Amino acid sequence: NEISQEIQQLLPKFSNQLHLQRKTKILRFGIYNEYWSTFGGAERRALEIATVLQKYGIVELISREDDYTIEQLENRFGLNLKGARKVICKDISSLSS
């Protein structure tokens, strides 16, 4: 699929050393969305990316509010997010603020 192809093109831009040393270092990806609980199209697209990224490391779904669960996101969009974790960071601010 298109997302998988885009990610495959981006992965080589990450340090090759991290892949070679994967026994000691694991890639971590963070996807911030202030509106996970709206379960809209942007959230679906971000989660599709998360499903691909979780094959390569830990995916953290970051938000300022604790108003969603990984299970809710999986059920709503029919995606497997078993490699994702929820991270609440109330102090995070967007670049546009």
Secondary structure as GFF3:
##gff-version 3
##sequence-region A 1 97
A	DSSP	alpha_helix	2	10	.	.	.	ID=ss1
A	DSSP	three_ten_helix	11	13	.	.	.	ID=ss2
A	DSSP	alpha_helix	16	20	.	.	.	ID=ss3
A	DSSP	beta_strand	27	32	.	.	.	ID=ss4
A	DSSP	three_ten_helix	36	38	.	.	.	ID=ss5
A	DSSP	alpha_helix	41	53	.	.	.	ID=ss6
A	DSSP	beta_strand	57	63	.	.	.	ID=ss7
A	DSSP	alpha_helix	70	77	.	.	.	ID=ss8
A	DSSP	beta_strand	84	88	.	.	.	ID=ss9
###
